Amino acid sequence: MAPSPIFFNPPSYWRYLLPQPPALGLGLGEIAPDLALWDVTQSRTVRLANWRGKQPVVLAFTRIFAAGLYCPFCYPHIMAMNQAYHQFRQAGAELFMLTSLGRRQAQAVMEDLQLTLPLLADETGQSFKTYFTGQALGAPLPGQFVLDIQGRLRYAHLFSFLHPNASPETLLTMVTSL
């Protein structure tokens, strides 16, 4: 039985088929590029620039193929980040998880995983390209970025097979050291 179109989007698979390695294309200390993406958790548009001057921000780009079809490296990371969400908030930071799925698919993921952290949908994948996360085998690769209160990049972790994602503890340590 073929997957429902709401849960699997073959055109986006082909868009990300050819590998592109991640690259640190943003310099540490630079103002991070702005994003304006739909938050399926809060049903609102989130603009990254609105957090500048207010609080640090953690961007956690994740690799999700479709609801129920999760990257084996990213699924445990998504769950750990969701569990640690209140710790980021207590540390004075905002945490956003970004996916390359469309709104409906991201909503299905949010419900399937019972996510409480903000899940931002970027169907075009432009934010992944802007932050140079790379891509392979049907989806963009994960990456995590910590921005200080001025919106400057202070920490970046890009995917590798040896260390696919920065742990919530590492990211929290970076946030609390700002």
HULIN-V499530 format. One record per helix or strand. SS is the DSSP state (h for helix, s for strand). FROM is the first residue (numbers start at 1). LEN is the number of residues. If there is no record, write none. Layout:
ss:SS from:FROM len:LEN
ss:SS from:FROM len:LEN
//
This chain:
ss:h from:10 len:6
ss:s from:20 len:1
ss:s from:31 len:1
ss:s from:36 len:4
ss:s from:44 len:4
ss:h from:48 len:4
ss:s from:57 len:5
ss:s from:64 len:3
ss:s from:69 len:2
ss:h from:74 len:17
ss:s from:94 len:6
ss:h from:103 len:11
ss:s from:118 len:4
ss:h from:126 len:5
ss:s from:135 len:2
ss:s from:139 len:2
ss:s from:143 len:5
ss:s from:152 len:7
ss:h from:168 len:9
//
